[in-house]
Amino acid sequence: MNEMHDKKSKLGAWLMALVLRFREKYPRLNPEKQRTISSLEDLRNPLQINAIWLIKDTRELQMIIFTHAPNPNFNIGVHGPFSISAIEEGGSPIIEQFEEVSEFLYQNDLSRVGRAQLEEYFDTNVRMIDNSQISTYPEKRMLGTEKEKAFLWTFFGNITEVDSDEVVSQILEH
């Protein structure tokens, strides 16, 4: 196996562990506490996860898109890691310079859940990667509408270096 495949596998396994731990602990909460879980942290079914992973020199950025589409299948996709060392600034969105990411956005249901928002966040975060602090917890944003539930976690650094059990604990205990 090559290093890129190993990294993708590790991120996929981290995301799987996160979801499984959340789903193990969530039913143990009383109904009142369950209602306090943010819609930006709801990892129940139906759930689809797609991570876009970018690397510039030693800096990393992971944008993790969670969708609650009616599709009952649980799946995890990891796109990248992509090198962003040669970004061309100009009039077109940065995301268009990454063919696989751009194709992923245009070929999936993300048009319903805020593709324009996601493109804007992508461009902004790529520009910020050099000056960003390493994250200790993901930044969360809503995508789309309340009806079409989707949300984005942005993480500067490598989220697999954070304990997924700790992330679940923070979700369930606040």
C-alpha positions in Angstrom: 0.0 0.0 0.0 1.1 3.5 -0.7 1.3 6.3 1.9 -1.7 8.2 0.3 -3.9 5.1 0.6 -2.8 4.6 4.2 -3.7 8.2 5.1 -7.1 7.8 3.4 -7.8 4.6 5.2 -6.8 6.1 8.5 -9.2 9.1 8.1 -12.0 6.8 7.0 -11.4 4.6 10.0 -11.3 7.6 12.3 -14.7 8.8 10.9 -16.2 5.3 11.3 -15.0 5.2 14.9 -16.5 8.6 15.6 -19.9 7.6 14.2 -20.0 4.2 15.9 -19.0 5.7 19.3 -21.7 8.4 18.9 -24.3 5.8 18.0 -23.3 3.7 20.9 -23.6 6.5 23.5 -26.5 8.5 22.1 -29.3 6.0 23.0 -28.0 6.0 26.6 -28.9 9.7 27.0 -32.2 10.7 28.4 -34.7 12.1 25.8 -34.2 15.7 27.2 -30.4 15.5 26.7 -30.9 13.9 23.2 -32.9 17.0 22.2 -30.0 19.3 23.1 -27.6 17.7 20.6 -26.9 20.3 17.9 -27.9 19.6 14.4 -24.3 20.3 13.5 -23.3 17.2 15.5 -26.0 14.7 14.8 -24.4 11.5 13.6 -27.5 9.4 13.5 -28.9 7.7 10.4 -29.3 8.4 7.6 -25.8 9.7 7.2 -23.3 10.1 4.4 -19.8 11.6 5.1 -17.4 13.0 2.6 -14.0 14.4 3.6 -12.0 16.7 1.4 -8.4 16.7 2.5 -5.8 19.3 1.4 -2.1 19.6 2.2 0.2 22.6 1.7 3.8 21.9 2.8 3.4 20.7 6.3 -0.1 22.2 6.8 -3.3 20.2 6.5 -6.9 21.1 6.1 -9.8 18.7 6.3 -13.4 19.7 5.4 -15.8 17.0 6.4 -19.3 17.2 4.9 -22.1 15.3 6.7 -25.4 14.9 4.9 -28.6 13.4 6.1 -30.0 12.5 2.6 -33.0 10.1 2.5 -30.6 7.4 1.2 -30.5 4.9 4.0 -27.0 3.8 3.2 -24.2 4.9 5.5 -21.0 5.7 3.6 -17.8 7.5 4.0 -15.8 9.0 1.2 -12.3 10.5 1.5 -11.2 12.8 -1.3 -7.5 13.5 -1.3 -5.1 14.3 0.2 -4.5 16.9 -2.5 -1.5 19.2 -2.6 -2.4 22.9 -2.7 1.2 24.3 -3.0 0.6 25.7 -6.5 -2.7 27.5 -6.2 -3.4 30.0 -8.9 -5.0 33.1 -7.6 -7.4 34.7 -10.1 -11.0 35.2 -11.0 -12.2 31.6 -10.9 -13.0 29.8 -7.6 -10.0 27.9 -6.2 -12.1 24.7 -6.0 -12.1 24.5 -9.8 -8.4 23.8 -9.7 -9.1 20.5 -8.0 -10.8 18.4 -10.6 -11.7 15.5 -8.3 -13.2 17.7 -5.7 -15.1 19.8 -8.2 -16.5 16.7 -9.9 -17.5 15.3 -6.5 -19.4 18.5 -5.7 -21.2 18.6 -9.0 -22.0 14.9 -9.2 -23.5 14.5 -5.8 -26.5 15.7 -4.0 -24.6 18.7 -2.6 -26.3 21.0 -5.1 -29.3 20.6 -2.8 -27.4 21.3 0.4 -25.4 24.4 -0.3 -22.8 23.7 -3.0 -22.3 27.5 -3.4 -21.7 27.8 0.4 -19.3 24.9 0.3 -17.3 26.4 -2.6 -17.0 29.7 -0.7 -15.9 27.9 2.5 -13.4 25.9 0.5 -11.8 28.9 -1.2 -11.7 30.8 2.1 -10.1 28.0 4.1 -7.5 27.3 1.4 -6.5 30.9 1.5 -6.3 30.7 5.4 -4.2 27.5 5.6 -0.9 29.3 5.9 -2.0 31.5 8.9 -4.3 29.1 10.7 -3.8 27.7 14.1 -3.9 23.9 14.4 -7.4 22.9 15.5 -8.2 21.0 18.6 -11.9 20.7 17.8 -13.6 21.0 14.4 -15.3 24.3 13.5 -18.9 23.6 12.5 -21.2 25.2 9.9 -24.7 24.5 8.6 -25.0 23.9 4.9 -28.2 24.2 2.9 -31.5 24.4 4.7 -33.0 22.9 7.8 -35.1 20.6 5.6 -32.1 19.4 3.7 -29.9 18.6 6.6 -26.2 18.9 6.0 -23.3 20.3 7.9 -19.6 20.9 7.5 -16.7 20.4 10.0 -13.5 22.3 9.2 -10.3 21.1 10.8 -6.9 22.7 10.3 -4.4 20.0 11.0 -5.0 16.2 10.9 -8.2 15.3 12.7 -7.0 11.7 13.1 -4.5 13.0 15.7 -7.5 14.0 17.9 -9.1 11.2 20.0 -12.5 10.5 18.3 -13.9 9.4 21.7 -13.1 12.8 23.1 -14.9 14.5 20.2 -18.0 12.3 20.9 -17.7 13.2 24.6 -17.6 16.9 23.8 -20.7 16.5 21.6 -22.7 14.6 24.1 -21.7 16.5 27.3 -22.2 20.1 26.3 
